[in-house]
Amino acid sequence: MGSELMKIAEGFSIVAEGLRGLAKAEGGTKEKAVKEQPSATEKAQKQDVAKAQPESAAQESPATLEGIRELMAQKTQEGKSKEIKELLQKYGAAKLSAVKPEDYPALMQEAQVL
């Protein structure tokens, strides 16, 4: 039963993280007022990702849909939504999933420059 509860708790943690990301993207003010501390599970996941992929290696890795999605999410949080939309339109797509896989490397490179 304990492992089942841990799986449920991890699920809630993932949902909460997603909601925090949406609130940031919408410019939520409540999140700025309330400082949240990441759970032990979130800390462990972030450490595992950091160990598996240092920043320099992430930039040198081949462009994948998930990698581009993460980069574009970061750029959107930096306030570059308009530039991201224009970049997608340059590749003939209204959304990232419509971009041709052969265009991923060039798209990722241009997105990094934003």
C-alpha positions in Angstrom: 0.0 0.0 0.0 2.9 2.4 0.8 4.3 2.2 -2.8 0.8 2.9 -4.2 0.5 6.0 -2.1 4.0 7.1 -3.3 2.9 6.7 -6.9 -0.3 8.8 -6.2 1.8 11.4 -4.4 4.2 11.6 -7.4 1.2 12.0 -9.7 0.0 14.9 -7.7 3.5 16.4 -7.7 3.6 16.2 -11.5 0.2 17.8 -11.9 1.2 20.6 -9.4 4.4 21.2 -11.4 2.4 21.5 -14.6 -0.1 23.9 -13.0 2.8 26.1 -11.8 4.2 26.2 -15.3 0.8 27.3 -16.7 0.5 30.0 -14.0 4.0 31.3 -14.9 3.1 31.4 -18.6 0.0 33.4 -17.8 1.9 35.8 -15.5 0.2 34.6 -12.3 0.8 37.0 -9.4 -0.2 34.6 -6.7 2.9 32.5 -7.4 5.1 35.5 -6.9 3.6 36.2 -3.5 3.8 32.6 -2.3 7.2 30.9 -2.3 6.9 27.2 -2.8 9.5 24.7 -1.9 9.9 21.7 -4.2 9.1 18.3 -2.8 11.8 15.7 -2.3 10.6 13.9 -5.4 10.9 17.0 -7.5 14.4 17.7 -6.2 15.5 14.2 -7.0 14.1 14.4 -10.5 15.8 17.7 -11.2 19.1 16.3 -9.9 18.8 13.2 -12.1 18.2 15.3 -15.1 21.0 17.7 -14.3 23.4 14.7 -13.9 22.3 13.0 -17.0 22.4 16.2 -19.2 24.8 19.0 -18.4 23.8 22.3 -20.1 26.6 22.3 -22.6 25.8 18.7 -23.6 22.1 19.6 -24.0 22.9 22.3 -26.5 25.2 19.9 -28.4 22.7 17.0 -28.4 20.7 16.3 -31.6 17.5 18.3 -31.8 14.5 16.3 -30.6 10.9 17.3 -30.4 11.0 17.2 -26.6 14.3 19.2 -26.5 12.8 21.9 -28.8 9.6 22.0 -26.7 11.6 22.6 -23.5 13.6 25.3 -25.1 10.6 27.0 -26.5 8.8 26.8 -23.1 11.8 28.5 -21.6 11.9 31.2 -24.2 8.1 31.7 -23.7 8.6 32.2 -20.0 11.3 34.8 -20.9 8.6 36.7 -22.7 9.5 35.7 -26.2 6.1 34.2 -27.3 5.8 36.4 -30.3 9.2 35.5 -31.6 8.5 31.8 -31.0 5.3 32.1 -33.1 7.1 33.9 -35.9 9.8 31.2 -35.9 7.2 28.4 -36.2 5.5 30.3 -39.0 8.9 30.5 -40.8 8.9 26.7 -40.8 5.3 26.6 -42.1 3.7 25.5 -38.9 1.2 26.9 -36.5 2.4 24.7 -33.7 5.6 22.7 -32.9 4.0 19.3 -33.7 3.5 20.5 -37.3 7.2 21.2 -37.9 8.9 18.6 -40.1 11.5 16.5 -38.2 14.2 17.4 -40.8 13.8 21.0 -39.7 14.4 20.3 -36.0 18.1 21.1 -35.9 17.7 24.5 -37.7 14.7 25.4 -35.6 16.5 24.5 -32.4 19.5 26.5 -33.4 17.4 29.6 -34.2 15.4 29.2 -31.0 18.6 29.2 -28.9 19.6 32.6 -30.4 16.3 34.2 -29.3 
